[in-house]
């Protein structure tokens, strides 16, 4: 093999192997990702969620704590198990989608506890108010995708959502499924 080709092959291999361990940016697959919620009251519950989630993650395979996540949830993609409820959830009593078309989450800290479980701490902004939120996550690599699953609870009143306090539980169950791709 001539020296020029040999140097090219060595340079290619060096560049390729350095990319394996380097941080990479992944994009949320909006069509495959979702955020669901369950709101409860004494006499029952309602299921709903958001169909449109966008965002990016910087994934550092060597130093997971250097990873980050930014999400934007389109509040107009709101749905629930009852059409009248969906309309009510869209108004100023709850998500006020006209004035606040986006809910955002931006990580400030990533802590991996073992191979696939950890916590993402970040700023969750909803209804114009930002609250630091800790989200337990399970991460799984499948083919060329990263799947993040998070089940956690928030107190809706922290963001000023006070409609029905005393009748509707303040604590809301969240279930987020994010598919991230290159």
N, C-alpha and C positions, 0 to 999 in steps of 0.2 A: 504494500500500500504506500502510495507516495506521501511525503511529509505533509503536504497541504491538505489532503483528504483526511489524514490522521488527526491533524489539529482541528479540523472542522468537526469530526466525529467526537473528539474529546470535548470540545466546546459545547456541542449539542447535548452530550450526556451530562455535563456539569450543569448546564442551564436546566435540563429536564429534572435532574435529581434535586436541585435547589428549589424548584417549584413544588415538589412533593411536600416538603416540610414547611414551606412558606405560608404565610397567611393568604387567604383567598376571599374574595367578595362573592357572596351568593345573593340571589334575588328571590324574594317570596313569589311563589307560583300562585297568583291571585285566584286562578280557576280551581285550584286544589286545596286552598287554605280557607279556614273559617274560624270564627270566634262565636261560641254559643254561650247562652246564659240561662239560668233558672231563677226566676223570682218566686218567692213563696209568701203565702199568707196563711192564717190559721185554718181556713177551709179549703186549701188547695195550693196549686202552683201553676205557673205558666212558663213555657219554654220559648226561647227566642234566640236571636243572634244577629250577626252581621255577615253578609255574603261576600263582601269585598274588603280584602286586607292586602295592603301593599307594603313593601319595605325591603330592606337590605340587611345583611349580616356580614360582618368581617369575622371570619373564622380562622383563628390561629391554632393550628394543630399542635404545635410545639409548646405554646404557652396559652392554654385555654383562657386564663384570666385576662389576657390581652384582647380577647374577642369582644365584639359589640353587636348590638341589635337595635335597629330603628324600624318602627312600624307606624303605619297610618291606616286607620279603620274608617271607611266611608260610612257615616251614620245614615245616609240615605239608603244604604243597602240593608237596613233594619228589617227584620221579619219576626213574626211570632206565631203562636198556634191559634190566633184569633185575629181576624182582620180589623175588628173594632179596636182591639187592644193595640195592634200595630199602629193605628192612627193615633191613639192616645199616647203611646210611647214616643211617637215622633214629635209631639207638641212640647210646649214649655214646661209642663209638669214633670217630664222625664228628660229625654235626650235633646230636645229643642234643635232638631236637625236643620232648621232654616238658619238659625244664628250660629250653630256650631256643627258644620258639616263633617268635621274630622275629629277623631279621638286619636291621640298619639302616645306612643311609648318609646322612650329612648333610654337604653341601658346606661348605667353608671358603673356597674361592677358585675363581673361574671365569676361565679365560684363553682367549680366542678367538685363534687364530693366523691364520686367513684367513676368508673368507666363511662356510664351513660346518664347519671343523675347529677343535678346541681341546682343552683339558684341564679336567677338573673334579677338584679336589683336595678330599678330605674325609675324614671319620672313618667308617671301616667297622667296625661292631661286630658281632661274631659270637662265640658261645660265651662271652659276658660280657667279652670283651676288645676294646678299641678300638685300631685301627692306622690311622695316616694312610696314605691310598691315593690314588695319582694315576691317573685314568681318562681315556684318550684318547677323545674323542667326535667323532662326525660328526652335525651337526644339519641337518635339512631341513624346511622348511615345506611342507606339502601341505594344500591347502584351508584349513580352520580348525584344523589339527592341527600339532603339532610332533613330528617323529620324531627320537629320539635313538638312535644305535647306538654301542655301545662293545665293542671286542674288546681284551682285555688278560689278563694273567696275575697270579696271586697265589701266594704261598708259604703253603700251608695251615698250616704249622707255626707261623707267626707268631701264629695264634689258638689254639695249643695242640692242634691236630689232628695227633697224632703216630702214630696207628695205621698200621702197615705201613711205617714209615720204612725205607728201604733196599730195599723190594720195590715200594712204590707211590711214584711220583714226588711230590716235595713241591710242585712247580709245577703249578697247575691253570689250564687255559684257560677264560676266562669270555667269554660272548657275550650282551650285554644289548640287548634291543630294547624301547624305551619309546615309547609313543604318548601324547602329552599333549594334552588338549583344554580349552577354556574351560568 
